[in-house]
Amino acid sequence: MTPFAIAGVQMYVNALQPNVDGMIHRLDILMARFPWTQMVLFSELAPFGPLDQYALPPHNEALEKFQAAAAKHGVWLIPGSMFITDPDDGRIYNTSFVINPAGEIIRRYAKMFPFRPYESGIAAGTDFCVFDVPEVGRFGLSICYDMWFPETTRQLTSQGVEVLLHPVLTGTTDRDAELAIARATAAQFQCYVIDVNGLGAGGVGKSCVVDPTSMVLHQSAGQEDMFPIEVDLDMVRRQRETGMKGLGQVLKSFRDRSTDFSVYDRASGTDAYLKTLGPLAIPQKGATAGLEAPEPATRLTQTQTFGRGNDSLPSIGYKQPPAFAPEPLPNPSAGTVNPEAEPAPAAAPAAALPNPPVKPGILTGTAETDKSSG
């Protein structure tokens, strides 16, 4: 076992004043109490709260404070996320930063799925966040609503991510559903999930740590909490080879699948039903959307396209689904499966993949970031 201790910090978040000094104060307390901690994760938007009126430029004083704190304690630090304004087009991104023990920002990640329609003014990121802790393993980052879309975790774990770091800001009644998704994600993708929510303007708490068997290793309640957990990445590797509890080998089963999914080809027509749904808008008082709509089967055209397994139906002709188009992802390590290709070679050891610092002031997804982050 390669021991590695990750601590989540569930803290009260103010909406109308900065929380940066409070975060650093809690980090100091955490490291005094649990000096064996090696990585610290705060909740989504913890530094300045949930209002985008406090958006900052890519290079700012708060980040400098976090960098100094990480170097002081010699820990990996993910200080939640904050709203960052793109200096080129003025769009605002919900952005998280990965700071290494030397105090260097090595990754920036912009949330891919803002909580629309409620976060309609926030732009969506396009790059995935993967980084290596030398001689430990591979980590990935997603933010809150991202986890509701399993494609995000699929992409990360297909690149070898073993621990999913997941800062959250959920103060709504769907928190219990998120906890169920966190457990399902850990089991589906055979990874650890470190899910940290805030309090007050930062959420209702209930942070959790889930291991690759879907076992909850820690569950916070509704008060402030610091919870260092030592993860066992050998367990992840063993389970991915032999299956969860010696049973399902889900990553290998997905790799060896006999079909691709035409729904990801936007021109395939497979998603015709989705196009019959109404606009992505906040419900209004007395709205009857969905209550008077026809049954899904009657919304679609009479000429259907069915996948393998349905061609035995005599009244419906079988039509071969179109090929799975490559995903237009800017991440150079991303890609789609070619069913006829030879099996991919084994991944390089984590320690062989360096994490160069990101240039200050460069946003995720820009050409300069791609050049600097590899």
C-alpha positions in Angstrom: 0.0 0.0 0.0 1.1 3.5 -0.8 -0.4 5.6 2.0 -1.8 9.0 1.0 -3.9 11.1 3.3 -6.6 13.4 1.8 -8.5 15.8 4.1 -11.8 17.4 3.3 -12.8 20.7 5.0 -16.5 21.3 5.4 -16.8 24.9 6.6 -19.3 27.8 6.8 -19.2 30.0 3.7 -20.3 33.7 3.7 -21.9 35.0 0.6 -21.2 38.7 1.0 -17.7 38.8 2.4 -14.5 36.8 1.5 -13.8 33.5 3.2 -10.1 33.2 2.2 -8.6 34.1 5.5 -11.0 31.7 7.2 -10.0 28.9 4.9 -6.3 29.5 5.6 -7.0 29.6 9.3 -8.8 26.2 9.1 -5.9 24.8 7.1 -3.5 25.9 9.8 -5.7 24.1 12.4 -6.0 21.0 10.3 -2.3 20.7 9.8 -1.7 21.2 13.5 -4.1 18.5 14.4 -3.4 16.1 11.6 0.2 16.8 10.4 0.2 13.6 8.3 -2.3 15.1 5.9 -0.9 15.3 2.3 -3.8 16.8 0.3 -6.6 19.2 1.3 -9.9 19.8 -0.5 -12.3 22.6 0.2 -15.9 23.0 -1.1 -17.0 24.6 -4.4 -16.9 28.5 -4.3 -15.7 28.5 -0.7 -13.3 31.5 -1.1 -16.0 34.1 -2.1 -19.3 32.4 -2.0 -21.9 31.7 -4.7 -22.4 35.2 -6.2 -20.7 35.8 -9.5 -20.5 39.5 -8.8 -17.3 38.7 -7.0 -15.6 37.2 -10.0 -11.9 37.8 -10.2 -9.2 37.9 -12.9 -7.1 34.7 -13.5 -4.2 36.0 -11.4 -5.4 37.4 -8.1 -4.3 38.0 -4.4 -6.5 35.1 -3.1 -4.6 32.6 -5.2 -1.3 34.0 -4.0 -2.4 33.4 -0.4 -3.4 29.8 -1.2 -0.1 29.2 -2.9 1.8 30.5 0.1 -0.3 28.3 2.4 0.3 25.2 0.4 4.0 25.8 0.4 4.0 26.6 4.1 2.5 23.3 5.0 4.0 21.3 2.1 0.6 19.9 1.0 -1.4 19.6 -2.2 -4.2 22.2 -2.0 -7.5 22.5 -3.9 -9.1 25.6 -2.4 -12.6 24.8 -3.8 -13.3 27.0 -6.7 -14.0 30.6 -7.5 -15.6 32.6 -10.3 -12.9 33.7 -12.8 -13.4 36.2 -15.6 -11.8 35.4 -18.9 -9.8 38.5 -19.8 -10.3 37.9 -23.6 -14.0 37.5 -23.9 -15.3 38.6 -20.4 -17.1 35.3 -19.8 -17.2 34.0 -16.2 -16.1 30.4 -15.4 -16.5 28.4 -12.2 -12.8 27.5 -11.8 -10.9 25.3 -9.5 -7.1 25.3 -9.0 -4.7 22.5 -8.1 -1.7 23.8 -6.1 1.3 21.5 -5.4 3.3 21.3 -2.2 5.8 23.8 -3.7 3.0 26.4 -4.0 2.8 26.1 -7.8 -0.5 26.1 -9.7 -0.3 23.0 -11.9 -3.9 22.8 -13.2 -6.9 24.9 -13.7 -10.3 23.4 -14.2 -13.5 25.2 -15.4 -16.7 23.4 -14.5 -18.2 21.7 -17.5 -21.8 21.6 -16.4 -22.9 24.8 -14.7 -26.2 24.2 -12.8 -28.4 25.5 -15.6 -30.9 27.1 -15.8 -30.1 28.5 -12.4 -26.5 29.4 -13.3 -27.3 30.7 -16.8 -24.7 33.4 -16.7 -21.8 31.0 -16.1 -19.8 29.7 -19.1 -19.0 26.0 -19.4 -15.4 24.7 -19.5 -14.3 22.2 -22.1 -11.0 20.7 -20.7 -10.7 17.8 -18.3 -8.4 18.0 -15.3 -6.0 15.1 -14.7 -2.8 15.3 -12.7 -0.4 12.9 -11.0 1.0 12.9 -7.5 4.5 11.4 -8.0 4.9 7.9 -6.6 1.3 7.9 -5.5 -1.2 7.8 -8.3 -3.5 9.7 -10.7 -6.1 12.2 -9.6 -9.0 13.9 -11.4 -11.2 16.9 -10.6 -14.8 17.6 -11.3 -17.2 20.2 -9.7 -20.6 19.5 -8.3 -23.2 19.1 -11.1 -20.5 17.6 -13.3 -21.0 14.3 -11.5 -24.6 14.1 -12.6 -23.2 13.4 -16.1 -21.3 10.1 -15.9 -19.5 10.9 -19.2 -17.3 13.3 -17.2 -16.1 10.6 -14.8 -15.9 8.1 -17.7 -13.5 10.4 -19.5 -11.3 10.8 -16.4 -11.2 7.2 -15.3 -10.5 6.1 -18.9 -7.3 8.3 -18.6 -6.4 6.4 -15.4 -7.8 8.6 -12.7 -8.0 6.6 -9.4 -9.2 9.4 -7.0 -12.0 11.8 -8.0 -11.8 15.1 -6.2 -15.3 16.6 -6.1 -15.9 20.0 -4.5 -19.6 20.8 -4.1 -22.0 23.6 -3.3 -25.4 22.1 -2.7 -27.8 23.9 -0.4 -30.9 22.4 -2.0 -33.2 19.4 -1.4 -31.4 17.2 -3.9 -28.3 16.6 -1.7 -29.4 13.1 -0.8 -29.7 12.3 -4.5 -26.1 13.5 -4.9 -24.9 11.2 -2.1 -26.5 8.3 -4.0 -24.7 9.4 -7.2 -21.4 9.7 -5.3 -21.7 6.1 -4.2 -22.8 4.9 -7.6 -19.9 6.8 -9.3 -17.3 5.1 -7.0 -18.7 1.7 -7.8 -19.2 2.3 -11.6 -15.8 3.7 -12.2 -13.9 1.8 -9.5 -12.4 4.9 -7.9 -12.4 6.9 -4.6 -14.8 9.8 -4.5 -13.9 12.7 -2.2 -17.1 14.8 -2.1 -16.8 18.1 0.0 -19.8 20.3 0.4 -20.0 23.7 2.4 -22.3 25.2 5.0 -24.3 28.4 5.1 -24.2 30.0 1.7 -21.9 27.1 0.8 -24.4 24.3 1.2 -26.1 21.9 3.6 -23.0 19.9 4.4 -23.2 16.1 4.3 -19.7 15.7 2.8 -18.6 12.2 2.2 -15.7 9.9 1.2 -16.5 6.8 -0.8 -14.2 3.9 -1.6 -14.2 1.9 -4.9 -16.6 -0.7 -3.4 -19.2 2.1 -2.8 -18.5 1.9 1.0 -18.9 5.3 2.7 -15.7 5.8 4.7 -16.9 9.1 6.2 -20.2 11.1 6.3 -20.3 14.6 7.7 -23.4 16.0 9.2 -24.5 19.6 9.3 -21.7 21.2 11.2 -18.1 22.2 10.4 -15.9 19.2 9.9 -12.3 18.3 9.0 -11.8 14.7 7.9 -8.5 13.3 6.8 -8.8 9.9 5.2 -5.9 7.7 4.1 -6.7 6.2 0.8 -5.3 2.9 -0.6 -4.6 3.1 -4.3 -3.4 -0.5 -4.4 -7.1 -1.3 -3.6 -8.2 0.6 -6.7 -5.6 -1.2 -8.9 -6.5 -4.6 -7.6 -10.2 -4.1 -7.9 -9.8 -2.9 -11.5 -8.0 -6.1 -12.4 -10.1 -8.6 -10.4 -13.5 -6.8 -10.0 -15.3 -5.3 -7.1 -15.2 -7.9 -4.4 -13.9 -10.3 -7.1 -17.0 -9.6 -9.2 -17.7 -6.9 -11.7 -14.8 -5.7 -13.8 -16.6 -2.7 -15.2 -13.8 -0.7 -16.7 -12.5 -3.7 -18.7 -16.1 -4.5 -19.7 -16.5 -1.0 -21.1 -13.2 -1.3 -22.9 -14.2 -4.6 -24.5 -17.8 -3.5 -25.4 -19.2 -4.7 -28.7 -21.0 -1.5 -29.5 -20.6 2.2 -29.5 -23.3 4.7 -28.7 -24.8 6.7 -31.5 -26.5 9.1 -29.0 -23.1 10.8 -28.8 -23.2 11.6 -32.5 -25.4 14.6 -32.6 -26.3 14.0 -36.3 -27.4 10.4 -35.8 -31.0 11.2 -34.9 -30.8 8.8 -31.9 -31.5 11.8 -29.6 -34.7 12.8 -31.4 -36.7 12.5 -28.2 -34.5 14.9 -26.3 -35.2 17.5 -29.0 -38.9 17.3 -28.2 -38.4 18.5 -24.6 -38.9 22.1 -23.8 -36.3 24.8 -23.2 -33.8 24.7 -20.4 -35.6 27.2 -18.2 -36.5 27.8 -14.5 -40.1 26.6 -13.8 -42.7 29.3 -13.2 -45.7 29.3 -10.9 -48.5 27.2 -12.2 -46.5 25.8 -15.0 -47.9 22.7 -16.6 -44.9 21.7 -18.7 -44.7 17.9 -19.1 -48.2 17.3 -17.8 -50.0 17.7 -21.1 -47.3 16.3 -23.3 -47.9 13.2 -25.4 -46.3 9.9 -24.5 -42.6 9.7 -25.6 -43.5 7.0 -28.2 -45.9 9.3 -30.0 -43.4 12.2 -30.1 -41.0 10.4 -32.4 -41.4 9.7 -36.0 -42.9 6.4 -37.1 -39.6 5.3 -38.7 -37.5 4.1 -35.8 -33.9 3.2 -35.5 -33.2 0.2 -33.2 -29.9 -1.2 -32.0 -28.8 -4.7 -32.0 -31.1 -7.1 -30.2 -34.3 -5.5 -31.5 -34.0 -6.7 -35.1 -36.2 -9.7 -34.4 -39.3 -7.6 -34.3 -41.0 -8.3 -37.6 -43.0 -5.0 -37.8 -39.9 -2.8 -37.5 -37.0 -3.0 -39.9 -33.5 -3.0 -38.4 -31.3 -0.2 -39.3 -27.6 -0.2 -38.5 -26.7 2.7 -36.3 -24.1 5.1 -37.7 -20.5 5.0 -36.6 -19.6 6.7 -33.4 -18.0 10.0 -34.3 -14.9 11.2 -32.5 -15.5 13.5 -29.6 -14.4 17.1 -30.3 -12.3 17.4 -27.1 -9.4 19.8 -26.9 -7.6 17.5 -24.4 -4.8 15.8 -26.4 -5.0 12.7 -24.3 -8.7 12.3 -24.9 -10.1 10.1 -27.6 -12.8 7.5 -28.5 -12.6 3.8 -28.9 -11.9 2.2 -32.2 -13.4 -1.3 -31.8 -11.1 -2.8 -34.5 -7.9 -1.3 -33.1 -5.4 -3.3 -31.1 -5.7 -3.2 -27.3 -4.1 -0.1 -25.9 -0.7 -0.5 -24.2 -0.5 -0.3 -20.4 -0.5 3.2 -19.0 2.8 4.7 -18.1 3.6 4.8 -14.3 2.2 7.9 -12.6 5.6 9.1 -11.5 6.7 9.3 -15.1 4.1 12.0 -15.9 5.3 15.4 -14.6 3.1 18.3 -13.6 4.7 21.5 -14.9 3.3 24.7 -13.3 0.6 26.7 -15.2 1.5 30.2 -16.3 -0.2 32.8 -14.1 -3.1 34.5 -15.8 -3.8 31.7 -18.4 -7.3 30.1 -18.3 -8.0 26.5 -18.8 -8.7 25.6 -22.5 -6.4 28.2 -24.0 -3.5 27.2 -26.3 -1.0 28.6 -23.8 -2.4 26.4 -21.0 -2.2 23.3 -23.2 1.4 24.1 -24.0 2.3 24.7 -20.3 0.4 21.8 -18.8 1.3 19.1 -21.2 
